[in-house]
Amino acid sequence: MPSSPAKLPPPSLNPAQGVLVLKQSKRAEASSPPRTPLQRRLRGKLALSRRAFLASAGAVGGSLLLPRFLGEGTIRAENMGRPKRLIIFYTGHGTVPPDWRMPFVQAGTEGEASLIDIADPGAFSPILQPLHAYRSQLLVLDGLSLTTAFADASFNEHELGNAHALTASKAILSRRASAGKLSFDQAMIPYLGRPEQVALPYLALGINTDNLALYNRGGAGGKVPILRNPATAFSRLFPSAGDLNQPLPSEVLNRVHGEYEALAKDLPGPYQAQLAAHRDLVSDVQKRMNVFYQLKCGLPAATEVQEYAERSAREAAVLDLIQLAVACDRTRIISLQIGDYSNEEVGAPPGKVHEDYAHNAHLNDTARTVMRNYHRRNATYLARILDRLQGIPEEGGSALDNSIVLWCGELATGSHEFANWPVVIAGSAGGALRTGRYLSWAPSLPNPKGPDHPQGGMVGPAHNRLFVSLGRALGASDMQQFGDAEATTSSGGTLPLTGALDRLS
Amino acid sequence: MTLALLSLGSLLSVAGCGRQSEGNESTDCKGISDCQNLSPLRRLTNVEYRNTLRDLFPQVTLPELEFLNENLVDGFENNAEAQNLSEDLVTSYRKVAFQVADAVTAEKAKVLPPNCDLATQGESCMQAFVEGFLPKAYRRPVSDVQRTSLLGFYSERASALGPEAAFRDVLRVVLQSPYFIYRVERGGSEAEGLSPELLSSYEIANRLSYFLWASMPDEALFAAASAGGLHSPEEREAQAKRMLEDERAKAMIVDFHRQWLDLDRILHVETDKNREIHPQYDGMLRAAMREESLRFIRHHLIEGSGTLSSLFLGRQSWVNADLARLYGVAPPEGAPWGLVEFDAAERAGFLTQANFLASRSGPVHPSPVGRGVFVLRRVLCFDIPAPPADVVTAVRDGDKADAAGTNRERFEAHSTNPRCASCHQYIDGVGFGFESYDALGRHRQQDNGRPVDDSSELRGTDVNGAFRGAIELSNRLASSPQVQRCNTLHWFRYAFGRSERPGDAPLVDALNQTYGDAGQKIRDLLVALVRNDAFIARKAPPALP
């Protein structure tokens, strides 16, 4: 782990050579010193210049996907200005509060402490310690409540949490729980992902998860597909050489647009809206394609990217993907869903984290240790993501400064709780948030489930308000509410859920 | 179970119906009395789209196509009310259209009329091509205006890019057209003496083919539509019987069961197992478990008796070497897969197959709850509520060093705690009957050194009572009228592509009666579905009573 944010080496690669993909065996270590048998093989195969290869091999973390060549602006988007980005880092099982909270403010009170002057990493909590180097760019939020989840019907909390965490709205419950409304990343598309703005409205990645977003994003039950294979994600981001030479088929889409237009007029009312919506999307796709084929960075065609079996290889590839996606401005909304680690990966005997330990962290030391390792591992990986963003210089500092990186998940704790939902934010969206602080809130609002609920009769601010603040920070300056506007309590009253969260900016 | 979600279409129909149209306003119901409860506008599902392409371009080698995942309702992919529209979706259609257009253009000789050379006779060639191709692609007669317009587009593109590229662009347009992607239903035309409350002949043909074949109509069905007889139940029955002999219907029946019985679940992350304890549970074995189920369905329901009960009682199945090892039977000889007849005391029917048993298990131990819930929901059509919010529901699925006890004993709290027992007496009542099968579906008599107890009790059904083991349970279910009706209901949902509404109950009852009278022969149920008036109506009963 680096003790300070890494600077990426200057590019020494002629862009005309294209993206070089290191096809490596599972056991290859890209960060090992040069002249291993593998590197000798690769050097011969790909005809890299020695400098270029060493530059990539010696860099932080050990990329397995691409050599590190982004740095001083040679291969990156021109005239970037200060674009804002949203990056969501979504992990499971909440946290272990005594190992996440930091002693700078008293839990359960309204408090605030500066993180900037905490020079000693050991002063950070075990779970958040890997992020210490970024403390001046962090906001740690302690005391928010998944109020809409409390207000919803009883349901398996993983499912319910996944439906509520990024939507803050009542779920659609049948056999599974589905999102009632758009999740925050999807809701930001009109601001950060318009067809004429970026090649992809969003990029949804996953490591060791199923192929549909756990946190249901599409609204009205629609799940957004996520890309778990780095190769697929890469080809989604960057067109192949052949595509680049194709003339833009606007005539085709124009004509298709016309067919939807004509048929919509010809059908009864209920069908018209659907076809009109489809027609409008055809037009959006056309605009999107215009942007897609205008590659803003000097990054020409890719060759092959392989599929990686080992988790560590995929983790490294995802770091590269995020870095490229941001540096080349292919998208401004990225989400990364992190699936469970195996027990072995967090230092536990064989089994499954969920069944064996996640529910018991508050009951026994073994479980607590395992889950602490689990969440700390996530924090460690997040720090590597921040390294990549920090290493992209932009007006205002770095890509990290201009972004909001949101770390959260479906639960507050592994034992299925919704109160004190732990949130870590990195980046300030170009100064819109005042970072470098630890904030806590007191439970001062009624729990919709009632005064006798085991998690407390009173809870902290509803997480809807966090999204209002983040939305405004990312450019939705008129946002007054996100998700549901109010929640119904068990006694039949209503709680307002509107407005921004206090003290973030 | 109805999805608690109003489709955009139904919202609008409530908002603006019944008013007289001034022209092309969105409240215009175009000839029918009101637009309430119109059958939803449906897109082709991914399976239907692939099949349609296969049948539209029969001689062309099509590439592997990628589609978005679909929303499932009761396991089914074709619930039109759950179909979502998104930029992702439209993008995926564009990509698929481009890929297919490339492939077809590369083999255009197989698609163009004979002796047609695009390069030299472009216009006349395309004219002949469009004349034959467009009505098939759009699955209905095409007007002169549509044809001329498309040919005009071809000419423009040809002068810009040349005849071959223009041909490709024509294909790209057709494959993204609403007439291709959607199953457009406008109803019978009054000019032809048909009621707009009913579907037109071609629309009935489409419903028939997408129900029985999950694909486009063939020449014979188009001809029947053209002749105008499909409004008659006898004609539909005749067509259905013809179509049921086709391989496409057989594939559809297998695919229905893939969805109804959740046969893909074995491949998902949810059914991963502990690699130390179950090292043989790898990708190959899981794929084989799925393959066995699909072959089993075909064996009993297509090639065999074709009755519902064979699903529960069939003792023959197909295994490969891995599965043979798992089941403890002799491996197949001479071919990778071979037919096997299981010991009657050990295995019979779908519920004793590895696919079901392993996909309803935890990483180490079997899950009586998972198995029970599946049977109650999918086989008996019970609505199972979620556990109470403040209960920690996960049971430790630890390693061998767990407390001494059988798997069954780990679930004790379900019976001893009255809060749990209220539901779990039903769920575990079914689930404990499967304890003789471990997390991979292997038969066992010992569990953690103690004898397995697979005695249990069915409750809340029409075949209640004590039973011992999954074979007896399967027999019980095979004789249950409730199970039969549940199966009827699932076929109804699949045939109509929507969840049932209260007003559908008489129809479902009638279908169920016919099904029973026919000895639960699935084909007879399918014919009955097609004969029914509801099959050719444009409306469904109201969503709310």
Chai-1 contact restraints between the chains, C-beta under 6 A:
chainA,res_idxA,chainB,res_idxB,connection_type,confidence,min_distance_angstrom,max_distance_angstrom,comment,restraint_id
A,S154,B,A386,contact,1.0,0.0,6.0,A-B,restraint_1
A,S154,B,P388,contact,1.0,0.0,6.0,A-B,restraint_2
A,S154,B,A389,contact,1.0,0.0,6.0,A-B,restraint_3
A,F155,B,A386,contact,1.0,0.0,6.0,A-B,restraint_4
A,N156,B,A386,contact,1.0,0.0,6.0,A-B,restraint_5
A,I172,B,A4,contact,1.0,0.0,6.0,A-B,restraint_6
A,I172,B,L5,contact,1.0,0.0,6.0,A-B,restraint_7
A,S174,B,M1,contact,1.0,0.0,6.0,A-B,restraint_8
A,P201,B,E87,contact,1.0,0.0,6.0,A-B,restraint_9
A,D210,B,V269,contact,1.0,0.0,6.0,A-B,restraint_10
A,L212,B,N69,contact,1.0,0.0,6.0,A-B,restraint_11
A,G218,B,N84,contact,1.0,0.0,6.0,A-B,restraint_12
A,A220,B,L5,contact,1.0,0.0,6.0,A-B,restraint_13
A,G221,B,L5,contact,1.0,0.0,6.0,A-B,restraint_14
A,G221,B,N71,contact,1.0,0.0,6.0,A-B,restraint_15
A,G222,B,N84,contact,1.0,0.0,6.0,A-B,restraint_16
A,P225,B,L68,contact,1.0,0.0,6.0,A-B,restraint_17
A,P225,B,N69,contact,1.0,0.0,6.0,A-B,restraint_18
A,V252,B,D169,contact,1.0,0.0,6.0,A-B,restraint_19
A,V252,B,R172,contact,1.0,0.0,6.0,A-B,restraint_20
A,V252,B,V173,contact,1.0,0.0,6.0,A-B,restraint_21
A,R255,B,F153,contact,1.0,0.0,6.0,A-B,restraint_22
A,R255,B,V173,contact,1.0,0.0,6.0,A-B,restraint_23
A,V256,B,V173,contact,1.0,0.0,6.0,A-B,restraint_24
A,V256,B,Q176,contact,1.0,0.0,6.0,A-B,restraint_25
A,E259,B,S177,contact,1.0,0.0,6.0,A-B,restraint_26
A,E259,B,P178,contact,1.0,0.0,6.0,A-B,restraint_27
A,Y260,B,P178,contact,1.0,0.0,6.0,A-B,restraint_28
A,L263,B,P178,contact,1.0,0.0,6.0,A-B,restraint_29
A,K265,B,N24,contact,1.0,0.0,6.0,A-B,restraint_30
A,P268,B,C29,contact,1.0,0.0,6.0,A-B,restraint_31
A,P268,B,K30,contact,1.0,0.0,6.0,A-B,restraint_32
A,P268,B,C35,contact,1.0,0.0,6.0,A-B,restraint_33
A,G269,B,L12,contact,1.0,0.0,6.0,A-B,restraint_34
A,G269,B,G16,contact,1.0,0.0,6.0,A-B,restraint_35
A,G269,B,S26,contact,1.0,0.0,6.0,A-B,restraint_36
A,G269,B,T27,contact,1.0,0.0,6.0,A-B,restraint_37
A,G269,B,C35,contact,1.0,0.0,6.0,A-B,restraint_38
A,P270,B,G9,contact,1.0,0.0,6.0,A-B,restraint_39
A,P270,B,L12,contact,1.0,0.0,6.0,A-B,restraint_40
A,P270,B,S13,contact,1.0,0.0,6.0,A-B,restraint_41
A,P270,B,C35,contact,1.0,0.0,6.0,A-B,restraint_42
A,P270,B,L38,contact,1.0,0.0,6.0,A-B,restraint_43
A,Y271,B,L41,contact,1.0,0.0,6.0,A-B,restraint_44
A,Q272,B,S26,contact,1.0,0.0,6.0,A-B,restraint_45
A,A273,B,L8,contact,1.0,0.0,6.0,A-B,restraint_46
A,A273,B,L12,contact,1.0,0.0,6.0,A-B,restraint_47
A,Q274,B,L41,contact,1.0,0.0,6.0,A-B,restraint_48
A,L275,B,P178,contact,1.0,0.0,6.0,A-B,restraint_49
A,A277,B,L85,contact,1.0,0.0,6.0,A-B,restraint_50
A,H278,B,L85,contact,1.0,0.0,6.0,A-B,restraint_51
A,L281,B,E87,contact,1.0,0.0,6.0,A-B,restraint_52
A,L281,B,V90,contact,1.0,0.0,6.0,A-B,restraint_53
A,V282,B,V90,contact,1.0,0.0,6.0,A-B,restraint_54
A,D284,B,E87,contact,1.0,0.0,6.0,A-B,restraint_55
A,V285,B,V90,contact,1.0,0.0,6.0,A-B,restraint_56
A,V285,B,T91,contact,1.0,0.0,6.0,A-B,restraint_57
A,V285,B,R94,contact,1.0,0.0,6.0,A-B,restraint_58
A,P350,B,N274,contact,1.0,0.0,6.0,A-B,restraint_59
A,P350,B,E276,contact,1.0,0.0,6.0,A-B,restraint_60
A,P350,B,D399,contact,1.0,0.0,6.0,A-B,restraint_61
A,G351,B,N274,contact,1.0,0.0,6.0,A-B,restraint_62
A,G351,B,G398,contact,1.0,0.0,6.0,A-B,restraint_63
A,G351,B,D399,contact,1.0,0.0,6.0,A-B,restraint_64
A,K352,B,P363,contact,1.0,0.0,6.0,A-B,restraint_65
A,E355,B,A394,contact,1.0,0.0,6.0,A-B,restraint_66
A,E355,B,D397,contact,1.0,0.0,6.0,A-B,restraint_67
A,D356,B,G398,contact,1.0,0.0,6.0,A-B,restraint_68
A,H359,B,V392,contact,1.0,0.0,6.0,A-B,restraint_69
A,H359,B,A394,contact,1.0,0.0,6.0,A-B,restraint_70
A,P454,B,D390,contact,1.0,0.0,6.0,A-B,restraint_71
